[in-house]
Every structure is written in structure tokens, then in C-alpha cells.
């Protein structure tokens, strides 16, 4: 942008922007679009919109009366259509004014919704591959209209001249590009044909391709169809089974996997049709797949995440819509009320499919849940209908193994749930032996969902499992045994005080487990906060942490009196050996809990092992 001469304007007068056309063309053509390949999509889109306008002028014409012809021989690329064409005034008004689209002309404004493009800047994408755009057009609105030639250049300049009607015998438009040397790959016949198929395979107007060989020296002769068949959901099939197989085959062709099932999508209010392909394998939580979205047959995007809600990451969709608005680059969808309504309606179609599988196809439901239970859990958290329908069938990790909540609730009227994976692993074996029914609530959504089980099964109660609950289910030892072990327990408590760990003696199954370390994540966090407060005492952070400090709960090392090793250890009367054995039992229990070990705990495990080994060697010698 350049500044105008201030002397030419009196103070306070309105002024206009001075635009650097070369810079604007470069900005739009090189930075609006993601890849040079979109130039062909924009040319095809303009051609198809011109055909739509032509059919509006001649509504009695058959659907295939007008078409689009592509030509590429390696040196030039040409796109020719039988559309409405341009007059000389149209050329000056629309081709020479960036941002103004001929689709906005008053005479066809009422059909604006029938067009793919709405922004009038698509032609600039041609400057991604060529320095000059040659347009030859003849209007269909005037019977004796002359042909008009327009040449636009990347520096922002253009020329226009009127030619005899014989230069373009039939109405329509031809756009010719001579690609630059650095863009030659985009003009090769095979590449142009592949791009045409990629973008236009679902277009409703006939599109053909010619590689200039006349069918004798290349794979694409004159009239080779780019879109020989309509979209698979628009075809008729002899049986419902044949339709399902055809849609599944199309999904496999598009996405590269065999769908677990295909869900037909049909929203007449917005003219949307398509399919959702259920992925046969689980995907990482939260990962959203891109979906293929066509607008009026033209491929808009392969990565349109916004068409479905976040929880629907178990499907990939290919849809064709009439009423969705593309952005200026036509590579994504414009976020508006229509898109939000479409997203909600498609979400409802997926819910209906899950409900149908739950009601009539248990085998399909089982295979679906085996692969995508996490997606269903994320949906059930916010969707009461799905919760009631599927919660009993969802798999969870429990003390009875991996099973559904329905199976688990048959044998456990009281369901206990842990708040973390490590807490579950700490207590699973002991709780199972004690007859407690515990569910691992440490995975995403699991704890919240288990707590909602009584809404579906009122006869079942759910409670959080804490160390006190578990300890209460362990049998105490008799008084004489407790007194005999008192000296050992005191030395063990002293040895483990550095870890804020108490020591108790109980009896529990399995007898093969010498010790159980009961410690919650919240307790460890509180002890860490208390330690930091002590270290920062007197400072600002010390005051803050001190204000937050609560009575820090201690961990508990529970020794199993039924274990032969423990029964031997509590009789040790040598102080150092007693401390070492207690440290070794603590280290073994900490490792069995599978929680991350602190450096001090790793050091203790190594030291206690070496001390016990040294003691054994001294005893042997």
C-alpha cells in the first residue's frame, strides 16, 4: 500500500486506499491456499458454477447437455465449460476486480446458494502455477454475443479485447494456463487427471479429460470420464445387502480400511448425504480424524474435523452437502449456525446407530465396544440415554479381571472404586482374596461412570475405596502375637519414618504376599506439600504452603502374619538386621504397587538388598 500525496486532499477529506496489485495477488495466490494443486479445483469449481447458471437460463436442457472438458499435455492446462459465459462488461467487472464474484450478479443472485464458490478470488490460485491466465468466453445470455479474451498477469495488469463469435462458436468459457518451469509437475497429464478425480469424482455435471494423445499414445483419450458414476449413496441397488456392501467398499477405497460397519447419513434439510465408516480398531483417546467433505459434489477438505463432535473419533465420514458454507480458501467449513446444526444432527445419527446395535445386533455391539469402549465412555458421561443403554455392557478393569459392570454387579452388590491406577494395583490381589469387589477408576471417565451405576442398577451401591476401608477388612492378630512382635515393629517404624510410613501387623490372603503398602496419591501429595512448607519456612512460599497444610496422612506398611518370611522377621532381635529386613519389605511392597519410586526409595531397595546379601555371606562363612 502506498500513501497518497497529502497536498491533493484538503484536511478532513475522505481518502481511499492505494493498493499494490502485485503484492495483493502474491498474498492471495501464495498464502491463502495450502498447495498449488488447488488451482485445478478452483478452475473446475468456476466451470461447474457456470454450468449451474446456464441450466438456470435453460431449465429445459437435460442434465448432461452441458459439461466440463479438461486438457493437459504437459505444456498447457486448459479447462473448458459450456456454462453461462461472460460479456465484455462482465470481464471488466468481475475478472478485473479482486473479491467480486460473477455469482453475485443481480440477475442470478437468487440462485447464489446453488454455487460452490462465493468469494470471487478463486482465479488467483492459478498464479500458484502460472504467470499468466488466458480466458476466452462467450455469453449465453445474448444470442449474437461476441467472444471476449482476457489476459491477466501476476503483476496485476490485464488486457481485454473483443473477438468475432467464431473465435468461440458456442457459449461458455475456456481458461488456459502455461505453467512455469518450477510448477511443471502440476501440469503433467497424469497429475492433472489424478487431481480432477480427487476433487471432482462426485460432481453432478459430466467432466471429461484429454491428454492430447488422441487415445493412441496415452491412457486418457478424448472424452475419458472423470466422474463416470454418481456417488454410491445416490445409486440404486437390487437389495439392502448389496447397498451395504457397496457403501463399505467405497469407504475402504476412500479411507484404506475395511469398516466395522457403515452408517448412512442423510439430512434432507441441508441436502447432506454420505456415510460414516466405523473404524475396526481403537484410536488414541482424543485423537480426531479428518473427514472428507464435498460441497455440491466438489471435494472441499479431507481434514474437516468440525463436521462431527469430539467424542465421535471412532468413525470417519465422507459427505456431500448442499448448504454448508466454505471459507474463502474453500479448504474448510465456515463455522456458523448451519454447521452447528449439522454437527448435532450427525451426532444424533451416530447415537441412533449405537442404540440400534445394542437392541438388535449384540455381536456387532460387542466388536464395537471391544475396539471403541473409550469413545463410548466419553459419550456416556454426557449422554444419559447412552449411559442407560450401554453402561452395563462397558468393560472395566476389576478384581475379577476385565469384565462388564453388569457381570461384576451380579457378584458384588457393593462396588468399591479406586481413584487411580496405582491404588488399584496396590490393593487388587489383597482385595480379591478378601472378597471385596474393586473397580479400577484411574482410567479416563471410569470412576465417574462407575459412580453412576446405581442409576441403572438401583440394587448396587458404589463407594470410593480408601486405605481405611481396606485395612478394616484385614484380620487383626491376637494380643500375644502383637506383643511378641512389638520390639520389631518399633524398629521397623523407626527405620521407615523417613518415608512417613507406619507399620502394622495383620493377617490376610494370599499368604504368599509378605506385605502390603497402603498409600494414596492424595496422601503423598499432602506429605510433599508439608515437606516443602518446612523447607521454605519463613519465606513467602512457606507461608502459602503452610496455610494450605493439613494433617498429612501417613502411608501404612501392613505385614502379613500368615507369611513365613514375616513370621521369621518379627523374631529378629539384632537391631541392624531388623531395620534392614523392614526396609527390604518396604521396598518390595513399593515395587509391587507399581507407582513411580522416589530416588530415596530406589536407594533403599539397593542398600537393603546388599546388606541382606552381606549378612547371609557372613553367616555362611
C-alpha positions in Angstrom: 0.0 0.0 0.0 1.3 3.5 -0.9 0.4 6.8 0.7 -1.3 9.4 -1.5 0.0 12.9 -1.9 -1.3 14.8 1.1 -1.4 18.0 -0.9 -4.1 16.5 -3.2 -6.6 16.2 -0.3 -7.9 19.0 1.9 -7.9 18.4 5.7 -10.6 16.1 6.8 -11.5 14.8 3.3 -12.2 11.1 2.7 -9.4 9.2 1.2 -9.1 5.8 -0.5 -6.6 3.0 0.0 -3.9 2.7 -2.7 -3.4 -1.0 -3.4 -0.3 -2.6 -4.7 -1.9 -5.2 -7.0 1.3 -7.2 -7.5 1.6 -7.6 -3.7 -2.1 -8.4 -3.3 -2.0 -11.0 -6.0 1.0 -12.6 -4.4 -0.6 -12.5 -1.0 -3.8 -14.2 -2.1 -2.4 -16.7 -4.5 0.6 -17.8 -2.4 -0.7 -17.5 1.2 -4.5 -18.2 1.0 -4.1 -21.7 -0.3 -2.3 -24.7 1.2 -0.9 -26.2 -2.0 -0.5 -25.3 -5.7 -2.8 -28.3 -6.6 -5.9 -26.3 -5.6 -5.6 -24.3 -8.9 -7.4 -27.1 -10.7 -10.1 -27.3 -8.1 -10.8 -23.6 -8.4 -11.0 -23.8 -12.2 -13.3 -26.8 -12.1 -15.4 -25.0 -9.4 -15.8 -21.9 -11.6 -16.7 -24.1 -14.5 -19.4 -26.1 -12.6 -20.9 -22.8 -11.2 -21.1 -21.5 -14.8 -22.9 -24.7 -15.8 -25.3 -24.2 -12.9 -26.1 -20.7 -14.1 -26.5 -22.0 -17.7 -29.1 -24.5 -16.5 -30.9 -21.7 -14.7 -31.1 -19.9 -18.1 -32.2 -23.0 -19.9 -34.1 -25.1 -17.4 -35.5 -27.5 -20.1 -32.0 -28.7 -21.0 -31.1 -32.2 -20.0 -28.7 -32.7 -17.1 -25.8 -33.8 -19.3 -26.4 -31.2 -22.1 -23.6 -29.1 -20.8 -20.2 -30.3 -19.4 -16.7 -29.5 -18.5 -13.6 -30.6 -20.5 -10.1 -30.8 -19.2 -7.0 -30.9 -21.3 -3.4 -31.3 -20.3 -0.5 -32.4 -22.5 2.5 -31.4 -20.3 2.9 -27.9 -21.7 -0.5 -26.3 -21.2 -3.6 -26.9 -19.0 -7.0 -26.0 -20.3 -10.4 -26.1 -18.7 -13.4 -25.5 -21.0 -17.0 -25.4 -20.0 -20.4 -24.9 -21.6 -21.6 -22.5 -18.9 -23.2 -19.1 -18.9 -20.1 -17.3 -20.2 -19.1 -13.7 -19.8 -19.8 -10.5 -21.7 -17.1 -7.8 -22.1 -18.8 -5.8 -19.3 -18.7 -8.9 -17.1 -15.0 -9.4 -17.8 -14.2 -5.8 -16.7 -16.5 -6.1 -13.7 -15.6 -9.5 -12.4 -12.3 -10.7 -13.7 -10.6 -7.4 -13.1 -12.0 -6.7 -9.7 -10.4 -8.9 -6.9 -13.1 -10.1 -4.5 -16.1 -9.6 -6.7 -17.7 -12.8 -8.0 -19.9 -13.1 -11.0 -22.0 -15.4 -8.9 -23.2 -12.3 -7.1 -24.6 -10.6 -10.1 -28.1 -9.4 -9.5 -29.6 -11.4 -12.4 -28.7 -14.7 -10.7 -28.5 -13.5 -7.0 -31.5 -15.6 -6.1 -29.5 -18.8 -7.1 -26.5 -17.9 -5.1 -27.0 -20.9 -2.8 -26.6 -23.2 -5.9 -23.0 -22.2 -6.4 -19.9 -23.7 -4.8 -17.8 -20.5 -4.8 -18.9 -17.3 -3.2 -15.8 -15.2 -2.8 -14.6 -14.3 -6.4 -10.9 -14.8 -5.7 -10.5 -18.4 -6.8 -9.0 -17.5 -10.2 -6.0 -16.0 -8.4 -5.0 -19.6 -7.4 -3.8 -20.0 -11.0 -0.9 -17.7 -10.2 0.4 -20.5 -8.0 1.5 -22.4 -11.2 1.4 -19.8 -14.0 2.4 -16.2 -14.5 -0.5 -15.5 -17.0 -4.1 -16.6 -17.1 -5.8 -16.6 -20.5 -9.6 -16.6 -20.6 -11.8 -16.8 -23.7 -15.5 -16.5 -23.1 -18.8 -16.0 -24.8 -22.0 -15.2 -23.0 -25.1 -17.4 -23.3 -27.4 -14.6 -22.3 -27.1 -12.8 -25.7 -27.6 -14.9 -28.8 -25.2 -12.9 -31.0 -22.7 -12.1 -28.3 -19.1 -11.8 -29.4 -16.2 -13.7 -27.8 -14.2 -11.8 -25.2 -10.5 -12.5 -24.5 -8.9 -11.6 -21.1 -5.3 -12.0 -20.2 -4.4 -11.4 -16.6 -0.8 -11.3 -15.3 0.7 -11.9 -11.9 1.9 -8.3 -11.7 -1.7 -7.1 -11.5 -2.0 -6.0 -15.1 -4.5 -7.3 -17.7 -5.7 -6.8 -21.2 -9.2 -7.3 -22.8 -10.2 -7.5 -26.4 -13.4 -8.4 -28.3 -13.1 -11.2 -30.9 -15.6 -12.5 -33.5 -18.1 -15.0 -32.4 -16.3 -17.6 -34.5 -13.4 -17.5 -32.0 -15.7 -19.2 -29.6 -18.5 -20.8 -31.6 -20.5 -22.0 -28.5 -21.3 -20.1 -25.3 -19.1 -20.9 -22.4 -15.6 -20.2 -21.1 -12.1 -21.6 -21.7 -9.2 -20.9 -19.3 -5.7 -21.7 -20.5 -2.6 -21.8 -18.3 1.0 -22.2 -19.4 2.7 -23.4 -16.2 6.0 -22.0 -15.1 9.1 -24.3 -15.2 9.0 -24.6 -11.4 5.4 -25.8 -11.5 5.7 -28.3 -14.3 4.7 -31.3 -12.0 1.2 -29.8 -11.7 0.7 -29.8 -15.5 1.6 -33.4 -16.3 -1.4 -35.3 -17.7 -1.3 -38.0 -15.1 -1.2 -35.4 -12.3 -4.0 -33.3 -13.8 -6.2 -36.3 -14.2 -5.5 -37.5 -10.7 -6.3 -34.1 -9.3 -9.5 -33.9 -11.4 -10.6 -37.3 -10.0 -9.6 -36.3 -6.5 -11.6 -33.1 -6.4 -14.4 -33.9 -8.9 -15.3 -37.6 -8.7 -18.7 -36.7 -7.1 -19.6 -33.7 -9.3 -23.1 -33.9 -10.8 -22.1 -32.4 -14.2 -20.2 -34.5 -16.8 -16.4 -33.9 -16.6 -14.0 -35.4 -19.2 -10.3 -35.4 -19.7 -8.0 -35.4 -22.7 -4.2 -35.9 -22.5 -3.6 -34.7 -26.1 -2.6 -38.1 -27.5 -5.9 -38.9 -29.1 -6.1 -42.2 -27.3 -3.1 -43.6 -29.2 -0.1 -42.8 -27.0 -1.5 -42.3 -23.6 -4.0 -43.7 -21.1 -6.5 -40.8 -21.4 -8.1 -40.4 -24.8 -10.7 -37.7 -25.7 -13.8 -38.0 -23.6 -12.3 -40.1 -20.8 -14.7 -39.5 -17.9 -13.5 -38.0 -14.6 -16.8 -38.8 -12.8 -18.4 -41.8 -14.6 -20.6 -42.8 -11.7 -22.7 -40.8 -9.2 -22.0 -41.0 -5.5 -22.5 -44.6 -4.2 -25.4 -43.4 -1.9 -27.1 -41.9 -4.9 -27.3 -45.2 -6.8 -29.9 -47.9 -6.7 -29.1 -51.4 -5.7 -31.1 -54.7 -6.0 -31.0 -55.5 -2.3 -30.2 -53.8 1.0 -27.3 -56.2 1.4 -25.9 -55.1 -1.9 -26.2 -51.5 -0.9 -24.4 -52.1 2.4 -21.6 -53.9 0.6 -21.2 -51.2 -2.0 -21.0 -48.5 0.7 -18.5 -50.5 2.7 -16.4 -51.0 -0.4 -16.5 -47.2 -1.1 -15.4 -46.5 2.4 -12.5 -48.9 2.1 -11.5 -47.3 -1.2 -11.5 -43.8 0.3 -10.0 -44.4 3.7 -7.9 -47.6 3.2 -9.5 -49.8 5.9 -12.4 -52.2 6.0 -15.1 -50.6 8.1 -16.5 -52.4 11.1 -19.9 -51.1 9.8 -21.1 -48.2 7.6 -23.7 -45.7 8.8 -25.7 -43.9 6.1 -26.1 -40.2 6.7 -29.0 -38.3 5.3 -30.0 -34.8 6.3 -32.6 -33.5 3.8 -32.9 -30.1 5.4 -29.3 -29.2 4.3 -29.1 -31.6 1.4 -26.4 -33.7 3.1 -25.8 -37.3 2.2 -22.9 -39.6 2.8 -21.6 -42.4 5.1 -19.7 -42.8 8.3 -17.3 -45.7 8.4 -16.7 -47.2 11.9 -13.0 -47.8 12.4 -12.2 -51.5 13.1 -9.5 -50.7 15.6 -9.2 -48.4 18.6 -7.6 -45.0 18.2 -5.8 -43.0 20.8 -8.1 -41.0 23.1 -8.9 -37.5 22.0 -7.4 -38.0 18.5 -9.7 -36.6 15.9 -9.8 -37.9 12.4 -10.3 -35.6 9.4 -13.4 -36.2 7.3 -13.9 -35.8 3.6 -16.5 -33.1 2.9 -17.8 -32.3 -0.6 -19.9 -29.3 -1.3 -22.2 -29.8 -4.2 -20.0 -32.6 -5.4 -16.7 -30.8 -5.2 -14.2 -32.0 -2.6 -13.7 -29.3 -0.1 -11.5 -30.9 2.6 -10.1 -34.2 3.6 -9.4 -33.0 7.2 -12.7 -31.4 8.2 -12.7 -32.2 11.9 -15.5 -29.8 12.6 -18.2 -31.8 10.9 -18.6 -34.2 13.9 -18.3 -33.7 17.7 -15.1 -34.6 19.5 -16.4 -37.8 21.0 -17.0 -39.3 17.6 -13.4 -40.3 16.9 -14.5 -43.9 16.2 -15.7 -43.0 12.7 -14.5 -41.3 9.5 -17.1 -39.7 7.3 -17.4 -38.8 3.7 -20.3 -36.5 3.0 -21.7 -34.3 0.2 -23.7 -31.3 1.3 -25.7 -28.5 -0.4 -26.0 -25.8 2.3 -22.6 -25.8 4.1 -20.5 -22.7 3.6 -16.9 -23.0 2.6 -14.3 -20.5 3.8 -12.6 -18.1 1.3 -9.9 -20.7 0.5 -12.6 -23.4 0.1 -10.4 -25.7 2.2 -12.5 -25.8 5.3 -16.0 -25.1 6.6 -17.3 -21.7 7.8 -18.4 -22.1 11.5 -22.0 -20.9 11.6 -25.4 -22.0 12.9 -25.9 -24.3 10.0 -22.7 -26.2 10.6 -23.5 -26.4 14.3 -26.9 -27.9 13.5 -25.4 -30.4 11.1 -22.9 -31.4 13.7 -25.7 -32.0 16.2 -27.8 -33.9 13.7 -24.9 -36.2 12.7 -24.1 -36.9 16.3 -27.7 -38.0 16.7 -27.3 -40.4 13.8 -24.3 -42.0 15.5 -26.2 -42.3 18.8 -29.1 -44.0 16.9 -26.7 -46.4 15.3 -25.3 -47.4 18.7 -28.8 -47.8 20.0 -29.8 -50.0 17.1 -26.7 -52.2 17.5 -27.5 -52.5 21.3 -31.1 -53.5 20.5 -30.7 -55.8 17.5 -27.1 -56.8 16.9 -25.2 -57.9 20.1 -22.3 -59.3 18.1 -21.7 -56.0 16.3 -22.1 -54.2 19.6 -19.5 -56.5 21.3 -17.0 -55.9 18.5 -17.6 -52.2 18.5 -17.2 -51.9 22.3 -14.1 -54.1 22.3 -12.5 -51.5 20.0 -14.1 -48.3 21.0 -15.2 -48.5 24.6 -13.3 -45.3 25.5 -15.2 -43.3 22.9 -18.5 -44.7 24.2 -17.4 -43.9 27.8 -16.7 -40.3 26.8 -20.2 -40.1 25.3 -21.9 -41.8 28.2 -20.5 -39.3 30.6 -22.6 -36.5 29.0 -25.4 -38.5 27.4 -27.9 -40.1 29.8 -29.6 -42.1 27.1 -26.3 -43.8 26.1 -25.4 -44.2 29.8 -28.6 -46.1 30.5 -28.3 -48.2 27.3 -24.6 -49.2 27.4 -23.1 -48.6 30.9 -23.8 -52.2 32.0 -22.1 -53.5 28.8 -18.9 -51.4 29.0 -15.7 -53.3 30.1 -13.7 -52.2 33.2 -10.6 -53.5 35.0 -11.8 -55.1 38.2 -10.6 -57.5 40.9 -12.4 -60.2 38.9 -10.5 -59.4 35.8 -11.7 -57.4 32.7 -15.4 -57.7 32.7 -18.6 -55.6 32.2 -20.2 -53.8 35.1 -23.3 -55.9 34.6 -21.2 -59.1 35.2 -19.4 -57.6 38.1 -22.5 -56.3 39.8 -24.0 -59.8 39.8 -21.4 -61.0 42.4 -20.7 -57.7 44.2 -23.6 -55.7 45.5 -21.2 -53.2 47.0 -18.7 -51.9 44.3 -15.6 -50.1 45.5 -13.7 -47.9 43.1 -10.2 -46.6 43.3 -9.2 -43.1 42.3 -6.0 -44.1 40.5 -4.5 -47.0 38.6 -1.6 -47.3 41.1 -4.0 -47.6 44.0 -5.9 -50.3 42.3 -2.7 -52.2 41.6 -1.7 -51.8 45.3 -4.8 -53.4 46.6 -6.1 -55.7 43.8 -4.7 -59.0 45.0 -5.4 -58.4 48.7 -9.0 -57.1 48.0 -9.8 -60.0 45.7 -8.6 -62.5 48.4 -10.7 -60.7 51.0 -13.8 -60.9 48.7 -14.0 -57.2 48.0 -15.2 -56.1 44.6 -13.0 -53.3 43.4 -13.0 -51.4 40.1 -10.0 -49.5 38.7 -11.3 -46.0 38.5 -8.0 -44.5 37.4 -8.6 -44.5 33.7 -10.3 -41.7 31.9 -14.1 -41.5 32.7 -14.1 -44.8 34.6 -14.5 -43.5 38.2 -17.3 -41.1 37.2 -19.2 -43.8 35.3 -18.9 -46.4 38.0 -20.4 -44.0 40.5 -23.4 -43.7 38.2 -24.1 -47.4 38.1 -26.8 -47.2 40.8 -28.8 -45.1 38.3 -29.0 -48.2 36.2 -28.8 -50.9 38.8 -30.5 -49.5 42.0 -29.7 -52.6 44.0 -26.0 -51.9 43.7 -24.1 -49.4 45.9 -20.8 -47.7 44.9 -18.2 -46.2 47.2 -14.7 -44.9 46.9 -12.0 -47.3 48.2 -9.6 -45.7 50.7 -6.8 -47.2 52.8 -9.1 -47.3 55.9 -11.7 -49.3 54.1 -9.2 -51.9 53.0 -7.4 -52.0 56.4 -10.8 -52.7 58.1 -11.2 -55.8 56.0 -7.8 -57.2 57.2 -7.9 -59.5 60.2 -6.0 -58.4 63.3 -3.5 -60.7 65.0 -4.1 -62.0 68.5 -2.8 -60.0 71.5 0.1 -62.4 72.3 1.4 -62.3 68.8 1.1 -58.5 68.7 3.1 -58.2 72.0 5.8 -60.6 70.8 6.3 -58.5 67.6 6.2 -55.1 69.4 10.0 -54.7 69.5 10.4 -55.5 65.8 7.5 -53.2 64.8 9.0 -50.3 66.8 12.4 -50.8 65.0 10.6 -51.0 61.6 8.7 -47.8 62.3 11.9 -46.0 63.2 13.6 -47.3 60.0 10.7 -46.2 57.8 9.9 -42.8 59.5 11.9 -41.1 56.8 9.1 -42.1 54.4 6.2 -41.1 56.7 5.3 -44.7 56.9 3.6 -46.5 59.8 3.9 -50.3 60.3 1.2 -52.7 61.3 0.8 -56.5 61.7 -2.3 -58.2 60.2 -3.4 -61.5 58.6 -4.7 -61.5 55.1 -4.8 -63.6 52.0 -2.9 -64.5 49.9 -0.4 -65.8 52.4 2.3 -65.5 49.7 2.2 -61.7 50.0 4.6 -60.7 52.8 3.5 -57.0 52.9 1.0 -54.5 51.6 1.9 -50.8 51.2 -1.3 -48.8 51.5 -0.8 -45.2 50.3 -3.0 -42.9 48.3 -1.9 -40.3 45.8 -3.6 -37.5 47.8 -1.7 -38.6 50.9 1.7 -38.5 49.1 0.8 -35.0 47.7 -0.1 -33.7 51.2 3.2 -35.1 52.6 5.2 -33.5 49.8 3.4 -30.1 50.4 4.2 -30.4 54.1 7.8 -31.1 53.4 8.1 -28.1 51.1 6.5 -25.9 53.7 9.0 -27.0 56.3 11.9 -26.4 53.8 10.5 -22.9 52.9 9.6 -22.0 56.5 9.7 -18.2 57.0 9.5 -17.3 53.3 6.5 -16.3 51.2 6.0 -19.8 49.7 6.4 -21.3 53.1 3.6 -19.2 54.4 1.4 -20.1 51.5 2.1 -23.8 51.7 1.7 -23.6 55.5 -1.8 -22.1 55.1 -2.7 -25.0 52.8 -1.2 -27.7 55.0 -3.4 -30.3 56.6 -2.6 -33.2 58.9 -0.6 -35.3 56.5 -1.9 -38.9 56.4 0.8 -41.5 56.7 1.4 -44.4 54.5 1.0 -47.9 56.0 3.2 -50.9 55.6 1.0 -53.8 56.6 2.9 -57.0 57.4 1.2 -60.3 56.8 1.5 -62.7 59.8 0.4 -65.6 57.6 3.6 -65.2 55.5 6.5 -67.4 56.7 9.1 -64.7 56.0 7.2 -62.2 58.1 6.8 -64.7 61.0 10.6 -65.1 60.9 11.4 -61.4 60.6 9.4 -60.3 63.6 11.5 -62.6 65.8 14.8 -60.9 64.8 16.5 -59.5 67.9 19.5 -58.0 66.1 18.7 -54.2 65.6 20.5 -53.6 62.4 19.2 -56.8 60.8 15.7 -55.9 61.9 16.0 -52.4 60.3 17.4 -53.9 57.1 14.6 -56.5 56.8 11.9 -53.8 57.4 13.5 -51.7 54.6 13.6 -54.7 52.3 9.9 -55.5 53.0 9.0 -51.8 52.3 11.0 -51.8 49.1 9.4 -55.0 47.8 5.9 -53.7 48.7 6.6 -50.3 47.0 7.7 -52.1 43.8 4.6 -54.3 43.8 2.4 -51.1 44.0 3.8 -50.2 40.5 3.9 -46.5 41.4 6.9 -44.4 40.4 9.7 -44.8 43.0 11.4 -41.8 44.6 15.2 -41.7 44.4 15.4 -42.4 48.2 13.2 -45.5 47.7 15.4 -46.8 44.9 18.4 -46.2 47.0 16.8 -48.0 50.0 16.0 -51.1 47.8 19.6 -51.4 46.6 21.0 -50.8 50.0 18.8 -53.3 51.8 19.5 -56.0 49.2 23.2 -55.6 49.5 23.0 -55.5 53.3 21.0 -58.7 53.4 23.4 -60.4 51.0 26.4 -59.3 53.1 24.6 -60.7 56.2 23.9 -64.0 54.5 27.5 -64.3 53.4 28.9 -63.6 56.9 26.5 -66.2 58.3 27.7 -68.8 55.8 31.3 -68.1 56.4 
